[in-house]
Amino acid sequence: MGRVDELWVILTVITLAAIAGLILVVGLLRGRGGRTKELPTRPSAPTQPERTPPKANTYKPGPGARIDTSGGVGTIDRPGSATPTAPPAQPPAEPPSTQAEPELVEPPVPTVERPESARGRMVRLRERLSRSNTALGKALLAVLAGGKLDDEAWEDVEDTLLQADLGVEATTEVVDALKKRVQVDGVADEEQVRGWLHEELLAQVDPTMDRRIAATRVAGRPAVVLVVGVNGTGKTTTVGKLARVLVAEDKDVVLGAADTFRAAAADQLQTWGERVGVPTVRSEREGADPAAVAFDAVKGGAETEADVVLVDTAGRLHNKANLMDELGKIKRVIEKQSPIDEVLLVLDATTGQNGLRQAEVFAQVVEITGIVLTKLDGTAKGGIVVAVQRQLGVPVKLVGLGEGPDDLAPFDPAAFVDAVLD
Ligand SMILES: Nc1nc2c(ncn2[C@@H]2O[C@H](COP(=O)(O)OP(=O)(O)OP(=O)(O)O)[C@@H](O)[C@H]2O)c(=O)[nH]1
């Protein structure tokens, strides 16, 4: 082989080696690149500078619980908005698929109601209060403006207040204050007496108490409201009505059906929610762990960036110890992921002293922050407002004044006393 041939052979070998090396390097690089693309992508944390309008619900409830999304968190026409009802936003379209897929059944478009705004509800409902309670005002005025205020007359005043469930302490305070005024100013005309009564009763109802409901996001999470009380007091109804009050205030609400004792309670709550476009987290199973449902509801509320989560609980348990255990567990489990901002105790105003005893039992297990007095439309015992506030040291925040969906009103002390003395 001549020198030229040898050179050609060496050149060919070098060229082939270089090509092989190049192929190897390219192959390696492509292999790495491909793998990077396959890394699972996490949905990015919300980076928007401001809160976007509520989204369609993406929350996945734990086993045994499901979220009813027919309320369509992000799809409702908010009450109070001037814009006409827009059709609910649809979930993002699936990528086209060549395979035959099961038919996608569109959820029914809910007819969303527009609840009455909370402002002025008590004024509208005042008549119902006075219808039940004017007997109290009339009786008091009749005695006080009658002119002859002897011991017997004062006893009548006392009896009237006691019959209205004002309680012994408050009754004594009111009577003593009135006696003093009569001593100083003498027996006055009916208008004057009405003024005194108004002042004394209002002082008992205590207009200085903070009656706001914790329903606004706190530190980047939804407020959590736990609703407790014995069965039949109107708990579920109250949660449904409260959702309406809050929706009317443009809040995003999530309901938690932790009353798993009675299967129909979850259905009842879900129906309330659907009417105003609010989702309900519930269990499919009767007797499911209520703490798990409560946990899922709070989690769901956080994930959908709701303003407030309202958790309904059961009140019908075999005995007091069971009730305490269950409530205590619900509280502990919720608190694993979020503080509880409000515990509302629902009391039936028609049950009088019995209701006060119930209040004591609940107060031993949870820290009650507000009272909802239901069925105040059907009783002449409006004085229970004062008695229960004194006993628990927490304000009546809401009053139920009928079975209608908007018959729950924020409690307004002055309007209440006006109605009693009307
Ligand atoms: N008149 C009147 N009725 C009310 C009021 N609030 C609730 N109710 C009625 O009280 C009844 C009981 O209400 P629910 O909400 O089912 O009571 P609950 O406490 O949830 O009962 P359980 O689910 O069995 O624990 C229903 O018929 C309600 O319509 C109110 O303010 N006035």
The ligand as an SDF file (V2000), in Angstrom:
LIG
                    3D

 32 34  0  0  0  0  0  0  0  0999 V2000
  -91.8680   29.7900   62.2310 N   0  0  0  0  0  0  0  0  0  0  0  0
  -90.5860   29.5250   62.0750 C   0  0  0  0  0  0  0  0  0  0  0  0
  -90.1790   28.2790   61.7660 N   0  0  0  0  0  0  0  0  0  0  0  0
  -88.8590   28.0310   61.6240 C   0  0  0  0  0  0  0  0  0  0  0  0
  -87.8920   29.0510   61.7910 C   0  0  0  0  0  0  0  0  0  0  0  0
  -86.6630   28.5020   61.6060 N   0  0  0  0  0  0  0  0  0  0  0  0
  -86.8570   27.1990   61.3150 C   0  0  0  0  0  0  0  0  0  0  0  0
  -88.1750   26.8930   61.3210 N   0  0  0  0  0  0  0  0  0  0  0  0
  -88.7980   25.5830   61.0910 C   0  0  0  0  0  0  0  0  0  0  0  0
  -88.3250   24.6430   62.0370 O   0  0  0  0  0  0  0  0  0  0  0  0
  -88.3630   23.3350   61.5030 C   0  0  0  0  0  0  0  0  0  0  0  0
  -87.0680   22.5920   61.8120 C   0  0  0  0  0  0  0  0  0  0  0  0
  -86.0180   23.1620   61.0670 O   0  0  0  0  0  0  0  0  0  0  0  0
  -84.6930   22.3490   60.6730 P   0  0  0  0  0  0  0  0  0  0  0  0
  -83.7930   23.3340   60.0420 O   0  0  0  0  0  0  0  0  0  0  0  0
  -84.9890   21.1140   59.9440 O   0  0  0  0  0  0  0  0  0  0  0  0
  -84.1440   21.9450   62.1060 O   0  0  0  0  0  0  0  0  0  0  0  0
  -82.7670   21.2570   62.4930 P   0  0  0  0  0  0  0  0  0  0  0  0
  -82.3410   21.8750   63.7640 O   0  0  0  0  0  0  0  0  0  0  0  0
  -81.7850   21.3100   61.3870 O   0  0  0  0  0  0  0  0  0  0  0  0
  -83.1890   19.7790   62.7450 O   0  0  0  0  0  0  0  0  0  0  0  0
  -82.3220   18.4190   62.5480 P   0  0  0  0  0  0  0  0  0  0  0  0
  -81.7990   18.4390   61.1430 O   0  0  0  0  0  0  0  0  0  0  0  0
  -83.3230   17.3430   62.7840 O   0  0  0  0  0  0  0  0  0  0  0  0
  -81.2330   18.4610   63.5590 O   0  0  0  0  0  0  0  0  0  0  0  0
  -88.6350   23.5090   60.0200 C   0  0  0  0  0  0  0  0  0  0  0  0
  -89.9780   23.2280   59.7690 O   0  0  0  0  0  0  0  0  0  0  0  0
  -88.3610   24.9780   59.7680 C   0  0  0  0  0  0  0  0  0  0  0  0
  -89.1070   25.5250   58.7020 O   0  0  0  0  0  0  0  0  0  0  0  0
  -88.3480   30.3760   62.1430 C   0  0  0  0  0  0  0  0  0  0  0  0
  -87.6060   31.3210   62.3460 O   0  0  0  0  0  0  0  0  0  0  0  0
  -89.7070   30.5520   62.2650 N   0  0  0  0  0  0  0  0  0  0  0  0
  1  2  1  0
  2  3  2  0
  2 32  1  0
  3  4  1  0
  4  5  2  0
  4  8  1  0
  5  6  1  0
  5 30  1  0
  6  7  2  0
  7  8  1  0
  8  9  1  0
  9 10  1  0
  9 28  1  0
 10 11  1  0
 11 12  1  0
 11 26  1  0
 12 13  1  0
 13 14  1  0
 14 15  2  0
 14 16  1  0
 14 17  1  0
 17 18  1  0
 18 19  2  0
 18 20  1  0
 18 21  1  0
 21 22  1  0
 22 23  2  0
 22 24  1  0
 22 25  1  0
 26 27  1  0
 26 28  1  0
 28 29  1  0
 30 31  2  0
 30 32  1  0
M  END
$$$$
